[in-house]
Amino acid sequence: MRYTTLGRSSERVSVIAVGTWQIGSREWGWGRGYGEEEVIQAIRRSIELGVNLIDTAEIYGGGRSEEVVGRAIKGMRDSVLIATKVWPTHATYDGTIKACERSLKRLGVDVIDLYQVHWPNPFVPISSTMRAMDRLLREGKIRYVGVSNFPPRLLAKAQEHLRSAEIVSNQVKYNLLERGAAESNFRAFGERVTVLAYSPLAQGLLTGKYSAVNRPRDLVRSINRLFDGTNLRRVEPLLERMRELARKYGCEVSQIALRALVERDKVVAIAGVKTPQQAELNAHSADVPLTPGEVEELFGIARGIKLEGFVSIMRTPLRVISALTA
């Protein structure tokens, strides 16, 4: 396993992290294709393989995700960093304090290692949220502050109002096909703010499982523009090159996608796990010996793909939106 650091701190984090948006989310098959026992085994196997960052949020599964993570890390707490998030409707000063207390209780821990603002809320002054973060830092209830889905301008404003520490991370959507938010972060902050990349496999598209003749049927993916038939055809040259590299290195296409993403320092790929086998694939992806030239080739192919369409969330249930924004 390879490691990087959180922002300019000395905190070492694995370049592959465990994402837990799928825990408790029926939209992803919870209770049908997988359940609590499998997920706990997967998280524990990830930790055994050197993954030391577990990312969750109060919104995931209506709090169920945090509860399951708490059970999964029992006896292994000293080996992991726990990251969770406050939902934007709770991001007032008092709301943030109370949300943190609820997360601590669900997780069964005394301190949250990385506490993040899940999304900006234009109706709540960021100064109020950061004042709450300052208080939580002073009281020892959190160790580091991060944000999620923040454009550089708003992240810089949040930093102005955080008096006692630096913001160490920005969790944004980042994969070979969706690079804009992360690249804006790189340009604005360089290595001062670590990018925590969610949806690093583009909701499964970069596993090579789907194509124009094998489109997904679930609701979450069906409203994602990536799975439009036109886009699936346009992505095929990238997937074919990834398949060639997977054959060359004796690994899976998904591992190529994850490995390419963490070539750059200060990037952590947050990959979901449902089974111990999936946990092993994700963890070992950090060690796939792609060359810098091969990584650049993949990004070059991806940059040449013009995607069409947009995600429509009109009349989409909140639970589905939370899955999309994990």
C-alpha positions in Angstrom: 0.0 0.0 0.0 1.2 3.5 -0.8 0.5 6.5 1.4 0.2 10.3 1.2 -0.6 13.0 3.7 -3.6 15.0 4.6 -2.9 18.6 3.4 0.2 20.0 5.0 -0.2 17.8 8.1 2.0 14.9 8.9 -1.0 12.5 9.0 -0.3 9.6 6.7 -3.3 8.2 4.8 -3.5 5.3 2.3 -4.0 6.3 -1.3 -6.9 3.9 -1.4 -9.7 4.6 1.1 -12.9 2.7 1.9 -16.1 4.5 0.8 -19.4 3.5 2.6 -22.1 5.3 0.7 -23.6 2.0 -0.2 -24.2 0.9 3.4 -27.9 1.1 4.1 -28.8 2.4 0.7 -31.4 0.2 -1.0 -30.7 2.0 -4.3 -27.4 0.2 -4.4 -28.8 -3.2 -3.4 -28.5 -3.1 0.3 -30.5 -6.0 1.8 -30.6 -7.8 -1.5 -27.2 -8.4 -3.0 -25.2 -7.6 0.1 -25.7 -6.7 3.8 -24.1 -5.8 7.0 -22.0 -9.0 7.6 -20.4 -8.8 4.1 -19.6 -5.1 4.5 -18.1 -5.5 7.9 -15.9 -8.3 6.6 -14.9 -6.1 3.6 -14.0 -3.1 5.8 -11.9 -5.3 8.2 -10.1 -6.9 5.2 -9.3 -3.5 3.8 -7.7 -2.5 7.1 -5.7 -5.7 7.2 -4.3 -4.8 3.8 -3.1 -1.4 4.9 -6.1 0.8 4.0 -6.4 3.3 6.9 -9.0 5.8 5.9 -12.7 5.0 6.1 -15.1 7.6 4.7 -18.7 7.9 5.7 -21.4 10.6 6.3 -24.4 11.2 8.4 -26.7 11.1 5.4 -25.5 7.7 4.1 -28.3 5.2 4.8 -29.9 7.7 7.2 -27.1 7.1 9.7 -26.9 3.4 9.2 -23.5 3.7 7.4 -21.9 5.3 10.5 -23.3 2.6 12.8 -22.0 -0.2 10.6 -18.6 1.4 10.3 -18.5 1.8 14.1 -19.1 -2.0 14.5 -16.6 -2.8 11.7 -13.7 -1.0 13.4 -14.1 -2.4 16.9 -10.8 -3.7 18.0 -9.1 -1.9 15.1 -9.7 1.7 16.0 -6.0 2.5 16.4 -5.3 1.4 12.8 -7.8 3.6 11.0 -8.8 7.2 10.5 -12.5 7.9 10.4 -13.8 10.6 8.1 -17.5 11.6 8.2 -19.5 14.6 7.0 -22.2 17.0 8.2 -25.1 17.4 5.8 -25.6 21.0 4.5 -29.0 21.4 6.2 -27.3 20.8 9.5 -24.4 23.2 8.8 -25.4 26.0 11.1 -23.3 26.6 14.2 -25.5 24.7 16.6 -26.5 22.2 13.9 -22.9 21.3 13.2 -22.2 20.7 16.9 -25.2 18.5 17.3 -24.5 16.6 14.1 -21.0 15.8 15.3 -22.3 14.6 18.6 -24.8 12.2 16.8 -22.0 11.0 14.5 -19.7 10.3 17.4 -22.5 8.3 19.1 -23.3 6.3 15.9 -19.7 5.6 15.2 -19.0 4.7 18.8 -15.8 6.7 19.0 -14.5 9.6 21.1 -13.1 11.6 18.3 -13.7 12.0 14.5 -10.4 12.1 12.7 -11.6 14.1 9.7 -14.9 16.1 9.8 -16.1 17.4 6.5 -18.8 19.8 5.3 -20.7 17.6 2.8 -21.9 20.3 0.4 -21.9 24.1 0.5 -25.2 25.6 1.7 -25.8 29.1 0.2 -28.4 29.8 3.0 -25.9 29.2 5.9 -22.9 31.5 6.3 -19.7 29.5 6.0 -18.4 31.5 8.9 -21.0 29.8 11.2 -20.0 26.4 10.1 -16.3 27.1 10.6 -16.9 28.6 14.0 -18.4 25.3 15.0 -15.5 23.4 13.5 -13.1 25.6 15.6 -15.0 24.7 18.7 -15.0 21.0 17.9 -11.3 21.1 17.4 -10.7 22.9 20.7 -12.9 20.4 22.5 -11.0 17.5 20.9 -14.0 16.0 19.3 -12.5 16.2 15.8 -8.8 16.2 14.7 -8.9 17.7 11.2 -11.3 19.7 9.1 -12.2 19.0 5.5 -14.8 20.1 2.9 -16.6 18.3 0.1 -17.8 19.5 -3.2 -16.4 23.0 -2.6 -15.1 25.2 -5.5 -11.8 26.8 -4.8 -13.3 30.3 -4.1 -15.6 28.9 -1.4 -12.9 26.7 0.1 -10.6 29.7 0.4 -13.4 31.6 2.1 -14.0 28.7 4.5 -10.3 28.8 5.4 -10.5 32.5 6.2 -13.1 31.7 8.9 -11.4 28.6 10.3 -9.1 30.2 12.9 -7.3 27.3 14.6 -6.3 25.0 11.7 -5.9 24.5 8.0 -8.5 22.7 5.9 -6.7 19.6 4.9 -8.9 18.1 2.2 -11.6 18.6 -0.4 -13.7 15.6 -1.3 -14.8 15.9 -5.0 -15.9 13.7 -7.8 -12.8 12.6 -9.6 -12.2 9.9 -12.1 -10.6 9.5 -15.6 -13.8 10.9 -17.2 -14.8 13.6 -14.6 -11.8 15.7 -13.7 -12.9 19.3 -13.5 -13.4 19.7 -9.8 -10.2 18.0 -8.8 -8.1 19.9 -11.5 -9.5 23.2 -10.2 -8.4 22.2 -6.7 -4.9 21.3 -8.0 -4.6 24.7 -9.7 -5.8 26.7 -6.7 -4.1 24.9 -3.9 -1.4 22.5 -5.2 -0.5 20.1 -2.5 -1.8 22.2 0.3 -5.2 20.5 0.1 -5.5 16.8 -0.5 -8.1 15.6 -3.0 -10.3 12.8 -1.7 -11.7 11.4 -4.9 -15.2 10.0 -4.8 -16.8 8.0 -7.6 -13.2 7.0 -8.8 -14.7 4.3 -10.9 -17.5 6.5 -12.3 -20.2 4.5 -10.7 -18.8 1.3 -12.1 -18.4 2.5 -15.7 -14.6 2.3 -15.4 -14.7 -1.4 -14.4 -15.5 -2.3 -18.0 -18.7 -4.0 -17.0 -21.0 -1.8 -19.0 -21.3 -0.9 -22.7 -23.7 0.5 -25.2 -25.2 -3.0 -25.5 -25.1 -3.7 -21.8 -26.5 -0.7 -20.0 -27.3 -0.6 -16.3 -30.9 -0.9 -15.2 -30.8 0.5 -11.7 -32.2 4.0 -11.0 -29.0 5.6 -9.7 -27.0 4.8 -12.9 -30.0 5.3 -15.3 -30.1 9.0 -14.5 -26.3 9.4 -14.8 -25.2 10.9 -18.2 -22.2 8.6 -18.3 -24.5 5.7 -19.0 -26.2 7.3 -22.0 -25.8 5.1 -25.1 -23.8 7.8 -26.9 -21.4 8.3 -24.1 -20.9 4.6 -23.5 -19.8 4.3 -27.2 -17.5 7.2 -26.9 -15.8 5.8 -23.7 -15.1 2.5 -25.4 -11.6 3.4 -26.7 -10.5 4.3 -23.2 -12.0 1.1 -21.8 -10.2 -1.0 -24.5 -6.8 0.5 -23.6 -7.5 -0.2 -19.9 -8.4 -3.8 -20.8 -5.0 -4.1 -22.6 -3.1 -2.8 -19.6 -5.1 -5.0 -17.3 -4.1 -8.0 -19.4 -0.5 -6.8 -19.4 -0.3 -6.5 -15.6 -2.6 -9.4 -14.7 -5.2 -7.3 -12.9 -8.7 -6.0 -13.3 -9.8 -3.0 -15.3 -11.0 -1.3 -12.1 -7.5 -1.6 -10.6 -6.1 0.2 -13.6 -8.6 3.1 -13.1 -7.8 3.4 -9.4 -4.1 3.2 -9.9 -4.1 5.9 -12.6 -5.9 8.2 -10.4 -3.5 8.0 -7.5 -0.4 8.5 -9.6 -0.5 12.1 -8.5 0.5 12.9 -4.9 -2.1 14.2 -2.6 -4.9 12.2 -4.2 -6.8 9.5 -2.3 -9.3 7.3 -4.2 -12.4 6.5 -2.1 -13.7 3.2 -3.4 -16.7 1.4 -2.2 -16.5 -2.2 -1.0 -19.3 -4.7 -0.6 -17.3 -7.9 -0.2 -13.8 -9.0 1.1 -12.9 -9.9 -2.5 -13.7 -6.4 -3.7 -11.7 -5.0 -0.8 -8.7 -7.0 -1.9 -9.0 -5.7 -5.5 -9.2 -2.1 -4.4 -6.3 -2.3 -1.9 -4.0 -4.1 -4.3 -4.7 -1.5 -7.1 -2.2 0.9 -5.4 0.6 -1.6 -6.3 -0.2 -2.1 -10.0 3.1 -1.1 -11.7 1.7 1.3 -14.3 4.4 3.5 -15.7 4.0 7.3 -15.7 3.8 7.2 -19.5 0.9 4.7 -19.3 -0.9 6.9 -16.8 -0.5 10.0 -19.0 -1.7 8.0 -22.0 -4.9 7.1 -20.2 -5.6 10.7 -19.2 -4.8 11.8 -22.7 -7.4 9.4 -24.2 -9.9 10.5 -21.5 -9.3 14.2 -22.3 -10.2 13.5 -25.9 -13.7 12.1 -25.0 -16.5 14.6 -25.2 -19.4 13.6 -23.0 -22.9 14.7 -23.7 -26.0 15.2 -21.6 -26.5 15.9 -17.9 -27.8 14.2 -14.7 -31.4 15.0 -14.1 -32.5 14.9 -10.4 -35.9 16.4 -10.8 -38.4 14.4 -8.7 -35.6 12.1 -7.6 -35.9 10.9 -4.0 -33.5 12.4 -1.5 -32.1 8.9 -0.7 -31.1 8.6 -4.4 -29.6 12.0 -4.5 -27.5 11.1 -1.4 -26.3 8.0 -3.3 -25.3 10.1 -6.3 -23.4 12.6 -4.2 -21.5 10.1 -2.1 
